Amino acid sequence: MSKNRPSLERISTYDEETGDLVVIIETPKGSRSKYAYDPEIGTFELKFVLPEGMSFPVDFGFVPSTLAEDGDPLDAIILLDETLSVGTKVTARLLGVIEAEEREKDGKWERNDRLVAVATHAHDHAQAREISDLPSEMLTRIEGFFKRYNKLHEKEFRVLSRGDAKVAGKLVKKGVKAY
């Protein structure tokens, strides 16, 4: 990768003009393919293909210039009426967080929260300001997806709680500081 080009992991966490959260999409809504950004080579790598009949229910990505407890950038779910492409930089309003843990094959539990945000350009959910403004059934469906996804990897996913935008904002600040 060119030394003149910044890694996607190192671009600003917040949009300078709007102050909205920046998210880089790794896996588009509706995709059976799970991608992950590889900062060593500056591209996205296919990590896994979901079985037929299973796909990502939301656009999924990471918040640049952050570090979560699992050692990766913070995970983010983006709500938007249109599916985004792998590698898209999108700005979004933070609504909250699905606070969760994953149990690895070795039995150890590790925090792996999912920030929940609505894209700046969204029409659906444009009025939402908090995670509690979203339909509970939708959040339950998203949480169920991550439980099934982790089971495919012989891991367990456990939802601890749903935090509001203030809790999510604190996680982002903590992630920026850890980075």
Backbone as a chain_set.jsonl record, in Angstrom:
{"seq": "MSKNRPSLERISTYDEETGDLVVIIETPKGSRSKYAYDPEIGTFELKFVLPEGMSFPVDFGFVPSTLAEDGDPLDAIILLDETLSVGTKVTARLLGVIEAEEREKDGKWERNDRLVAVATHAHDHAQAREISDLPSEMLTRIEGFFKRYNKLHEKEFRVLSRGDAKVAGKLVKKGVKAY", "coords": {"N": [[0.845, -1.176, 0.0], [0.498, 2.246, -0.728], [2.505, 4.644, 0.9], [1.619, 7.195, 1.0], [-1.092, 7.149, 0.986], [-3.695, 7.113, 3.306], [-4.497, 4.531, 5.638], [-7.648, 2.908, 5.788], [-8.387, 2.352, 8.36], [-7.322, 4.424, 9.773], [-8.477, 6.874, 9.165], [-10.473, 9.781, 9.99], [-12.624, 9.535, 12.85], [-14.961, 10.93, 13.08], [-17.026, 12.897, 10.894], [-15.745, 15.841, 9.567], [-17.268, 18.072, 8.746], [-20.012, 17.621, 9.461], [-19.958, 16.363, 11.917], [-20.935, 13.873, 12.277], [-20.778, 10.309, 12.874], [-18.284, 8.286, 11.347], [-18.327, 5.475, 9.279], [-16.943, 2.568, 7.881], [-17.96, 0.409, 5.449], [-17.917, -3.048, 5.605], [-19.317, -5.407, 5.063], [-22.07, -5.75, 3.019], [-25.629, -5.19, 3.402], [-27.79, -7.941, 2.936], [-25.875, -9.567, 1.854], [-24.249, -12.71, 1.495], [-21.653, -13.119, 1.786], [-18.978, -12.576, 3.974], [-16.906, -9.957, 4.577], [-13.701, -8.559, 5.452], [-11.682, -5.84, 6.38], [-8.316, -5.563, 5.442], [-5.674, -4.098, 6.726], [-2.969, -4.327, 6.168], [-2.597, -4.766, 3.446], [-4.372, -3.025, 2.381], [-6.941, -3.601, 1.386], [-10.106, -5.372, 0.972], [-10.9, -8.502, 2.317], [-12.274, -11.68, 1.578], [-13.799, -13.423, 4.081], [-15.586, -15.393, 4.852], [-18.335, -17.395, 3.763], [-21.75, -17.324, 4.063], [-24.24, -19.879, 4.721], [-26.673, -20.982, 2.254], [-29.692, -19.153, 2.187], [-29.191, -17.605, 4.375], [-28.253, -14.357, 5.25], [-26.609, -11.157, 5.688], [-28.478, -8.956, 7.655], [-28.289, -6.235, 7.746], [-26.257, -3.39, 6.782], [-22.869, -3.721, 7.561], [-20.046, -2.731, 9.393], [-17.012, -0.96, 10.317], [-15.788, 1.445, 12.725], [-13.521, 3.876, 11.965], [-10.227, 4.584, 13.278], [-10.555, 3.707, 15.897], [-10.513, 1.452, 18.711], [-11.666, -1.536, 19.889], [-12.551, -3.677, 22.713], [-11.958, -6.232, 21.831], [-9.74, -5.95, 20.286], [-10.014, -5.143, 17.677], [-11.203, -2.568, 15.351], [-14.108, -0.642, 16.418], [-17.233, -2.267, 15.948], [-19.961, -1.626, 13.719], [-23.389, -1.254, 12.953], [-25.244, -0.261, 10.228], [-28.107, 1.514, 9.37], [-29.983, 1.931, 6.556], [-31.887, 2.797, 3.671], [-31.011, 1.801, 1.29], [-28.786, -0.654, -0.001], [-25.349, -0.696, 0.739], [-22.036, -0.611, -0.739], [-19.134, -2.755, -0.452], [-16.474, -1.288, 1.288], [-17.436, 1.301, 1.251], [-17.46, 4.584, 2.529], [-19.392, 5.902, 4.972], [-21.442, 8.351, 6.531], [-23.025, 8.688, 9.697], [-25.686, 8.857, 12.149], [-25.402, 8.206, 15.486], [-27.304, 5.891, 17.27], [-27.393, 4.095, 19.333], [-26.344, 1.134, 21.104], [-25.828, -2.357, 20.8], [-25.04, -4.13, 23.376], [-22.837, -6.699, 23.869], [-21.474, -10.042, 24.239], [-19.058, -12.433, 23.139], [-18.425, -15.88, 23.18], [-15.509, -17.55, 22.906], [-13.98, -20.439, 21.295], [-12.324, -21.475, 23.234], [-13.719, -21.095, 25.528], [-13.652, -18.67, 26.775], [-15.179, -15.572, 27.523], [-15.701, -12.595, 25.662], [-16.046, -9.114, 25.248], [-18.009, -7.781, 22.617], [-19.338, -5.498, 21.271], [-21.987, -3.966, 19.283], [-22.301, -1.115, 17.585], [-25.118, 0.904, 16.819], [-26.394, 2.682, 14.176], [-27.94, 5.24, 12.174], [-27.788, 5.96, 8.778], [-26.653, 9.097, 7.522], [-27.92, 9.932, 5.185], [-30.302, 8.558, 5.121], [-33.74, 7.652, 4.58], [-35.685, 5.924, 5.621], [-36.127, 5.418, 9.022], [-35.143, 7.939, 9.55], [-36.09, 9.733, 11.404], [-35.416, 8.652, 13.797], [-33.772, 8.9, 16.903], [-32.75, 7.611, 19.03], [-31.882, 4.276, 20.069], [-34.11, 3.08, 21.117], [-36.147, 4.108, 19.588], [-36.358, 2.516, 17.418], [-37.992, -0.307, 15.849], [-38.633, -2.945, 18.066], [-38.773, -5.588, 17.211], [-37.174, -5.59, 14.949], [-34.609, -5.13, 16.01], [-34.377, -7.426, 17.587], [-34.346, -9.349, 15.568], [-31.917, -8.702, 14.3], [-30.114, -9.193, 16.407], [-30.587, -11.934, 16.695], [-29.57, -12.839, 14.262], [-26.787, -12.425, 14.659], [-26.351, -14.247, 16.704], [-26.83, -16.703, 15.367], [-24.879, -16.482, 13.348], [-22.472, -16.49, 14.833], [-22.656, -19.042, 15.93], [-22.169, -20.621, 13.702], [-19.454, -20.37, 13.601], [-18.637, -21.789, 15.706], [-18.892, -20.398, 18.082], [-20.354, -18.536, 20.787], [-22.889, -16.092, 21.077], [-23.937, -13.519, 23.095], [-26.385, -11.322, 24.109], [-26.149, -8.571, 26.163], [-27.333, -6.121, 26.855], [-29.225, -3.279, 25.616], [-27.931, -0.275, 24.812], [-28.351, 3.302, 25.044], [-27.947, 6.263, 22.907], [-26.161, 7.884, 24.288], [-24.65, 6.085, 25.853], [-23.507, 4.639, 23.757], [-21.999, 6.671, 22.56], [-20.085, 7.098, 24.55], [-18.718, 4.682, 24.371], [-17.556, 4.979, 21.85], [-15.846, 7.17, 22.326], [-14.147, 5.971, 24.209], [-13.073, 3.989, 22.564], [-11.684, 5.565, 20.683], [-9.774, 6.712, 22.332], [-8.394, 4.403, 23.138], [-7.283, 3.666, 20.75]], "CA": [[0.0, 0.0, 0.0], [1.261, 3.487, -0.804], [2.677, 5.333, 2.178], [0.926, 8.477, 0.889], [-2.524, 6.927, 1.173], [-3.968, 6.659, 4.669], [-5.267, 3.308, 5.82], [-9.042, 3.169, 6.17], [-8.489, 2.275, 9.817], [-6.757, 5.626, 10.395], [-9.168, 8.118, 8.83], [-11.158, 10.386, 11.129], [-13.787, 8.847, 13.426], [-16.13, 11.791, 12.862], [-17.004, 13.764, 9.734], [-15.343, 17.187, 9.986], [-18.32, 19.054, 8.457], [-21.288, 17.372, 10.152], [-19.767, 15.789, 13.248], [-21.514, 12.53, 12.307], [-19.87, 9.176, 12.956], [-17.848, 7.71, 10.071], [-18.278, 4.011, 9.279], [-16.493, 1.929, 6.641], [-18.744, -0.82, 5.273], [-17.182, -4.269, 5.25], [-20.248, -6.397, 4.524], [-23.343, -5.119, 2.687], [-26.914, -5.812, 3.728], [-28.213, -8.914, 1.936], [-24.736, -10.358, 1.386], [-23.885, -13.964, 2.16], [-20.196, -13.078, 1.932], [-18.463, -11.732, 5.052], [-15.624, -9.369, 4.231], [-12.993, -7.841, 6.512], [-10.619, -4.971, 5.871], [-6.95, -5.965, 5.773], [-4.87, -2.876, 6.638], [-1.623, -4.619, 5.661], [-2.578, -4.635, 1.987], [-5.287, -1.952, 2.008], [-8.099, -4.07, 0.633], [-11.053, -6.198, 1.718], [-10.676, -9.931, 2.122], [-13.405, -12.56, 1.84], [-13.494, -14.213, 5.274], [-16.531, -16.469, 5.104], [-19.583, -17.338, 3.004], [-22.86, -17.874, 4.845], [-25.006, -20.894, 3.998], [-27.825, -20.516, 1.492], [-30.834, -18.782, 3.021], [-28.746, -16.727, 5.463], [-27.5, -13.197, 4.767], [-26.531, -10.045, 6.637], [-29.733, -8.196, 7.63], [-27.951, -4.807, 7.781], [-24.886, -3.072, 6.391], [-22.026, -3.95, 8.732], [-18.706, -2.218, 9.166], [-16.222, -0.563, 11.478], [-15.539, 2.869, 12.943], [-12.073, 4.068, 11.866], [-9.458, 5.226, 14.36], [-11.039, 3.238, 17.201], [-10.085, 0.117, 19.101], [-12.598, -2.163, 20.828], [-11.933, -4.605, 23.667], [-11.495, -7.439, 21.139], [-8.532, -5.631, 19.537], [-10.386, -4.657, 16.349], [-11.994, -1.338, 15.413], [-15.488, -0.832, 16.863], [-18.194, -2.743, 14.955], [-21.136, -0.769, 13.573], [-24.519, -1.625, 12.109], [-25.777, 0.944, 9.592], [-29.463, 1.421, 8.846], [-30.156, 2.76, 5.365], [-32.883, 2.208, 2.776], [-30.304, 1.225, 0.152], [-27.611, -1.446, 0.352], [-24.078, -0.052, 0.411], [-20.997, -1.489, -1.286], [-17.933, -2.997, 0.352], [-15.512, -0.198, 1.244], [-18.073, 2.62, 1.273], [-17.372, 5.432, 3.722], [-20.722, 6.47, 5.187], [-21.614, 9.078, 7.787], [-24.234, 8.2, 10.351], [-26.052, 9.345, 13.481], [-25.35, 7.128, 16.469], [-28.567, 5.705, 17.991], [-27.196, 3.284, 20.53], [-25.418, 0.01, 21.006], [-26.185, -3.684, 21.295], [-23.913, -4.559, 24.206], [-22.823, -8.153, 23.726], [-20.249, -10.815, 24.448], [-18.879, -13.661, 22.365], [-17.589, -16.892, 23.833], [-14.6, -18.198, 21.966], [-13.893, -21.898, 21.408], [-11.629, -21.811, 24.483], [-14.636, -20.878, 26.646], [-13.488, -17.316, 27.309], [-16.114, -14.553, 27.042], [-15.062, -11.34, 25.29], [-17.001, -8.105, 24.788], [-18.02, -7.508, 21.185], [-20.521, -4.664, 21.089], [-22.348, -3.521, 17.939], [-22.912, 0.209, 17.548], [-26.264, 0.984, 15.913], [-26.461, 4.048, 13.66], [-28.722, 5.445, 10.954], [-26.999, 6.732, 7.821], [-27.025, 10.505, 7.38], [-28.776, 10.096, 4.009], [-31.419, 7.61, 5.187], [-35.138, 8.096, 4.674], [-36.218, 5.04, 6.663], [-35.529, 5.651, 10.349], [-34.53, 9.275, 9.597], [-36.551, 10.438, 12.605], [-34.902, 7.967, 14.993], [-32.695, 9.578, 17.628], [-32.286, 6.65, 20.033], [-32.126, 2.877, 19.712], [-35.482, 2.768, 21.546], [-37.059, 4.559, 18.533], [-36.406, 1.469, 16.393], [-38.875, -1.423, 16.199], [-37.991, -3.983, 18.876], [-38.682, -6.816, 16.402], [-36.025, -5.44, 14.061], [-33.405, -5.337, 16.822], [-34.361, -8.848, 17.96], [-33.945, -10.071, 14.356], [-30.48, -8.45, 14.121], [-29.432, -9.936, 17.474], [-30.704, -13.349, 16.343], [-28.615, -13.1, 13.187], [-25.435, -12.547, 15.212], [-26.297, -15.519, 17.443], [-26.675, -17.775, 14.371], [-23.589, -16.276, 12.691], [-21.415, -16.964, 15.728], [-22.793, -20.495, 16.065], [-21.474, -21.195, 12.544], [-18.017, -20.31, 13.898], [-18.48, -22.504, 16.978], [-18.839, -19.413, 19.158], [-21.657, -18.171, 21.333], [-23.117, -14.645, 21.128], [-24.893, -13.241, 24.169], [-26.747, -9.914, 24.25], [-26.194, -8.141, 27.561], [-28.337, -5.057, 26.951], [-29.232, -2.28, 24.547], [-27.596, 1.025, 25.376], [-28.807, 4.453, 24.27], [-26.924, 6.997, 22.155], [-25.149, 8.389, 25.225], [-23.788, 4.935, 26.159], [-22.751, 4.365, 22.531], [-21.021, 7.749, 22.412], [-18.994, 6.833, 25.496], [-17.93, 3.58, 23.798], [-16.746, 5.531, 20.759], [-14.765, 7.951, 22.954], [-13.22, 4.994, 24.789], [-12.394, 3.359, 21.432], [-10.74, 6.537, 20.122], [-8.682, 6.828, 23.303], [-7.633, 3.149, 23.102], [-6.583, 3.597, 19.467]], "C": [[0.89, 1.238, 0.0], [1.333, 4.162, 0.557], [1.965, 6.68, 2.17], [-0.573, 8.349, 1.132], [-2.786, 6.454, 2.585], [-4.76, 5.353, 4.665], [-6.686, 3.687, 6.219], [-9.229, 3.126, 7.679], [-8.057, 3.571, 10.494], [-7.45, 6.922, 10.002], [-9.981, 8.581, 10.037], [-12.395, 9.59, 11.556], [-15.074, 9.617, 13.154], [-15.933, 12.641, 11.615], [-16.724, 15.198, 10.188], [-16.44, 18.224, 9.781], [-19.556, 18.865, 9.323], [-21.124, 16.909, 11.594], [-20.354, 14.394, 13.381], [-20.41, 11.475, 12.363], [-19.519, 8.696, 11.55], [-17.769, 6.196, 10.244], [-17.815, 3.549, 7.9], [-17.225, 0.595, 6.537], [-17.829, -1.967, 4.849], [-18.104, -5.265, 4.554], [-21.602, -5.74, 4.268], [-24.559, -5.914, 3.175], [-27.301, -6.757, 2.587], [-27.102, -9.816, 1.43], [-24.596, -11.649, 2.186], [-22.388, -14.007, 2.426], [-19.808, -12.107, 3.03], [-17.073, -11.276, 4.648], [-15.017, -8.708, 5.458], [-11.878, -7.034, 5.867], [-9.271, -5.474, 6.36], [-6.046, -4.743, 5.615], [-3.461, -3.103, 6.089], [-1.531, -4.42, 4.152], [-3.587, -3.605, 1.475], [-6.47, -2.374, 1.171], [-8.984, -4.933, 1.524], [-10.881, -7.652, 1.317], [-11.971, -10.691, 2.408], [-13.026, -13.472, 2.993], [-14.354, -15.463, 5.384], [-17.729, -16.291, 4.183], [-20.654, -18.032, 3.833], [-23.596, -18.936, 4.036], [-26.2, -20.269, 3.27], [-28.994, -20.251, 2.434], [-30.475, -17.866, 4.181], [-27.926, -15.587, 4.866], [-27.51, -12.103, 5.828], [-27.801, -9.202, 6.533], [-29.528, -6.682, 7.577], [-26.566, -4.619, 7.168], [-24.039, -3.105, 7.656], [-20.619, -3.449, 8.437], [-17.994, -1.852, 10.448], [-16.056, 0.95, 11.523], [-14.025, 3.076, 12.917], [-11.494, 4.81, 13.066], [-10.039, 4.942, 15.736], [-10.476, 1.85, 17.46], [-11.045, -0.396, 20.162], [-11.843, -3.125, 21.74], [-11.392, -5.863, 23.005], [-10.25, -7.191, 20.282], [-8.769, -5.148, 18.12], [-11.038, -3.283, 16.473], [-13.423, -1.652, 15.87], [-16.372, -1.276, 15.704], [-19.389, -1.801, 14.911], [-22.127, -1.365, 12.59], [-25.07, -0.324, 11.543], [-27.164, 0.651, 9.031], [-29.609, 2.428, 7.714], [-31.111, 2.041, 4.436], [-32.239, 1.5, 1.583], [-29.096, 0.445, 0.653], [-26.351, -0.723, -0.117], [-23.083, -1.082, -0.119], [-19.866, -1.669, -0.287], [-16.986, -1.811, 0.17], [-16.107, 1.197, 1.252], [-17.828, 3.314, 2.604], [-18.729, 6.115, 3.851], [-20.734, 7.228, 6.511], [-22.959, 8.687, 8.375], [-24.427, 8.847, 11.719], [-26.136, 8.146, 14.423], [-26.663, 7.073, 17.251], [-28.381, 4.966, 19.306], [-26.24, 2.149, 20.261], [-26.101, -1.264, 21.491], [-24.95, -4.156, 22.051], [-23.943, -6.082, 24.26], [-21.457, -8.735, 24.05], [-20.258, -12.001, 23.502], [-18.022, -14.608, 23.177], [-16.807, -17.609, 22.755], [-14.609, -19.711, 22.198], [-13.228, -22.328, 22.708], [-12.487, -21.567, 25.727], [-14.591, -19.488, 27.239], [-14.504, -16.359, 26.673], [-15.357, -13.266, 26.773], [-16.131, -10.363, 24.795], [-16.858, -7.908, 23.292], [-19.306, -6.764, 20.85], [-20.73, -4.307, 19.624], [-22.991, -2.141, 18.059], [-24.052, 0.183, 16.539], [-26.409, 2.444, 15.491], [-27.328, 4.094, 12.405], [-27.913, 6.363, 10.035], [-27.549, 8.148, 7.688], [-28.039, 10.696, 6.258], [-29.991, 9.174, 4.003], [-32.768, 8.323, 5.163], [-35.832, 7.259, 5.742], [-35.437, 5.324, 7.943], [-34.868, 7.026, 10.477], [-34.917, 10.034, 10.865], [-35.997, 9.829, 13.888], [-33.733, 8.742, 15.593], [-32.048, 8.663, 18.662], [-32.6, 5.244, 19.549], [-33.556, 2.47, 20.074], [-36.526, 3.246, 20.537], [-37.214, 3.511, 17.432], [-37.37, 0.372, 16.821], [-38.107, -2.526, 16.939], [-37.794, -5.271, 18.076], [-37.463, -6.765, 15.476], [-34.726, -5.704, 14.824], [-33.266, -6.797, 17.237], [-33.901, -9.7, 16.777], [-32.435, -9.911, 14.11], [-29.675, -9.238, 15.158], [-29.457, -11.435, 17.192], [-29.748, -13.739, 15.225], [-27.214, -13.309, 13.758], [-25.282, -13.806, 16.066], [-26.062, -16.676, 16.47], [-25.309, -17.692, 13.68], [-22.453, -16.827, 13.55], [-21.461, -18.474, 15.911], [-22.102, -21.213, 14.9], [-19.963, -21.258, 12.763], [-17.684, -20.978, 15.23], [-18.222, -21.547, 18.136], [-20.263, -19.171, 19.644], [-21.737, -16.654, 21.411], [-24.218, -14.39, 22.14], [-25.119, -11.729, 24.25], [-26.861, -9.601, 25.732], [-27.275, -7.094, 27.77], [-28.291, -4.213, 25.685], [-28.994, -0.923, 25.207], [-28.042, 2.156, 24.464], [-27.635, 5.163, 23.584], [-25.81, 7.521, 23.065], [-24.151, 7.283, 25.584], [-22.904, 4.625, 24.949], [-21.669, 5.416, 22.31], [-19.827, 7.571, 23.332], [-18.101, 5.698, 24.99], [-17.024, 4.082, 22.672], [-15.578, 6.329, 21.337], [-13.704, 7.035, 23.556], [-12.404, 4.318, 23.679], [-11.366, 4.264, 20.78], [-9.521, 6.649, 21.035], [-7.784, 5.58, 23.269], [-6.803, 3.031, 21.826], [-5.246, 4.305, 19.544]], "O": [[1.926, 1.26, 0.665], [0.337, 4.24, 1.276], [1.731, 7.253, 3.233], [-1.242, 9.333, 1.447], [-2.166, 5.49, 3.033], [-5.589, 5.117, 3.786], [-6.894, 4.682, 6.914], [-10.12, 3.782, 8.218], [-8.386, 3.8, 11.658], [-7.043, 7.987, 10.467], [-10.149, 7.83, 10.998], [-13.116, 9.045, 10.72], [-16.145, 9.025, 13.017], [-14.816, 13.057, 11.309], [-17.39, 15.708, 11.089], [-16.538, 19.169, 10.564], [-20.092, 19.834, 9.861], [-22.044, 17.046, 12.402], [-20.292, 13.79, 14.451], [-19.272, 11.715, 11.957], [-20.372, 8.7, 10.662], [-17.218, 5.699, 11.225], [-18.25, 4.081, 6.879], [-17.123, -0.248, 7.428], [-17.078, -1.868, 3.878], [-17.715, -5.895, 3.57], [-22.222, -5.225, 5.199], [-24.51, -7.134, 3.334], [-27.157, -6.413, 1.414], [-27.36, -10.738, 0.656], [-24.799, -11.669, 3.4], [-21.913, -14.835, 3.202], [-20.245, -10.957, 3.034], [-16.179, -12.088, 4.408], [-15.73, -8.339, 6.391], [-11.219, -7.49, 4.932], [-9.1, -5.776, 7.541], [-5.686, -4.385, 4.493], [-2.831, -2.166, 5.598], [-0.509, -3.961, 3.641], [-3.651, -3.341, 0.274], [-6.955, -1.607, 0.34], [-8.655, -5.192, 2.682], [-10.737, -7.983, 0.14], [-12.678, -10.383, 3.367], [-12.046, -14.212, 2.906], [-13.921, -16.473, 5.938], [-18.099, -15.164, 3.855], [-20.489, -19.177, 4.252], [-23.581, -18.901, 2.806], [-26.668, -19.186, 3.62], [-29.253, -21.023, 3.358], [-31.361, -17.397, 4.895], [-27.014, -15.819, 4.073], [-28.324, -12.126, 6.751], [-28.167, -8.776, 5.437], [-30.484, -5.931, 7.385], [-25.796, -5.572, 7.05], [-24.44, -2.582, 8.696], [-20.068, -3.709, 7.367], [-18.317, -2.355, 11.524], [-16.168, 1.639, 10.509], [-13.314, 2.516, 13.751], [-12.185, 5.554, 13.762], [-10.026, 5.796, 16.623], [-10.022, 1.165, 16.543], [-11.22, 0.229, 21.208], [-10.648, -3.358, 21.561], [-10.479, -6.499, 23.532], [-9.757, -8.108, 19.626], [-7.82, -4.78, 17.427], [-11.391, -2.868, 17.577], [-13.892, -2.781, 15.731], [-16.278, -0.73, 14.604], [-19.787, -1.243, 15.933], [-21.758, -1.902, 11.546], [-25.335, 0.616, 12.293], [-27.366, -0.327, 8.312], [-29.386, 3.624, 7.896], [-31.148, 0.811, 4.412], [-32.886, 0.677, 0.936], [-28.456, 0.844, 1.626], [-26.299, -0.205, -1.232], [-23.28, -2.286, 0.043], [-19.666, -0.846, 0.606], [-16.726, -1.381, -0.954], [-15.368, 2.181, 1.258], [-17.971, 2.712, 3.669], [-19.162, 6.824, 2.942], [-20.116, 6.803, 7.487], [-23.909, 8.394, 7.649], [-23.481, 9.315, 12.353], [-26.866, 7.19, 14.162], [-27.09, 8.073, 17.827], [-29.117, 5.185, 20.268], [-25.439, 2.187, 19.327], [-26.853, -1.248, 22.465], [-23.944, -4.533, 21.449], [-24.946, -6.68, 24.648], [-20.447, -8.035, 24.124], [-21.312, -12.507, 23.116], [-17.029, -14.208, 23.784], [-17.366, -18.191, 21.825], [-15.175, -20.196, 23.177], [-13.517, -23.404, 23.233], [-12.038, -21.803, 26.849], [-15.397, -19.155, 28.109], [-14.671, -16.335, 25.454], [-14.479, -12.88, 27.545], [-17.011, -10.736, 24.019], [-15.75, -7.872, 22.757], [-20.227, -7.307, 20.239], [-19.795, -4.337, 18.823], [-24.101, -2.015, 18.577], [-23.958, -0.492, 15.513], [-26.531, 3.334, 16.333], [-27.432, 3.112, 11.671], [-27.417, 7.406, 10.461], [-28.759, 8.364, 7.738], [-28.929, 11.539, 6.37], [-30.645, 9.029, 2.97], [-32.912, 9.441, 5.659], [-36.477, 7.79, 6.646], [-34.213, 5.451, 7.917], [-34.109, 7.255, 11.418], [-34.16, 10.878, 11.342], [-36.102, 10.434, 14.955], [-32.828, 9.18, 14.883], [-30.931, 8.915, 19.113], [-33.484, 5.049, 18.714], [-34.145, 1.614, 19.415], [-37.682, 2.832, 20.617], [-38.116, 3.617, 16.601], [-37.554, 0.139, 18.015], [-37.057, -2.977, 16.48], [-36.787, -5.961, 18.234], [-36.805, -7.78, 15.251], [-33.849, -6.417, 14.338], [-32.162, -7.343, 17.239], [-33.153, -10.661, 16.957], [-31.758, -10.875, 13.754], [-28.675, -9.872, 14.823], [-28.466, -12.129, 17.421], [-29.183, -14.832, 15.235], [-26.528, -14.26, 13.384], [-24.19, -14.37, 16.141], [-25.206, -17.528, 16.708], [-24.661, -18.714, 13.454], [-21.58, -17.542, 13.056], [-20.418, -19.117, 16.034], [-21.52, -22.283, 15.084], [-19.279, -22.098, 12.179], [-16.615, -20.77, 15.804], [-17.445, -21.839, 19.045], [-21.237, -19.554, 18.996], [-20.759, -15.999, 21.771], [-25.3, -14.972, 22.057], [-24.178, -10.957, 24.433], [-27.58, -10.278, 26.467], [-28.04, -7.159, 28.733], [-27.445, -4.404, 24.811], [-29.771, -0.489, 26.057], [-28.104, 1.987, 23.246], [-26.488, 4.722, 23.669], [-24.652, 7.593, 22.655], [-22.944, 7.522, 25.614], [-21.707, 4.38, 25.092], [-20.55, 5.086, 21.917], [-18.692, 7.856, 22.949], [-16.882, 5.74, 25.155], [-15.873, 3.662, 22.556], [-14.443, 6.179, 20.885], [-12.507, 7.292, 23.427], [-11.202, 4.101, 23.828], [-10.301, 3.805, 20.368], [-8.383, 6.678, 20.568], [-6.561, 5.69, 23.359], [-5.756, 2.382, 21.813], [-4.514, 4.351, 18.556]]}, "num_chains": 1, "name": "protein.A"}
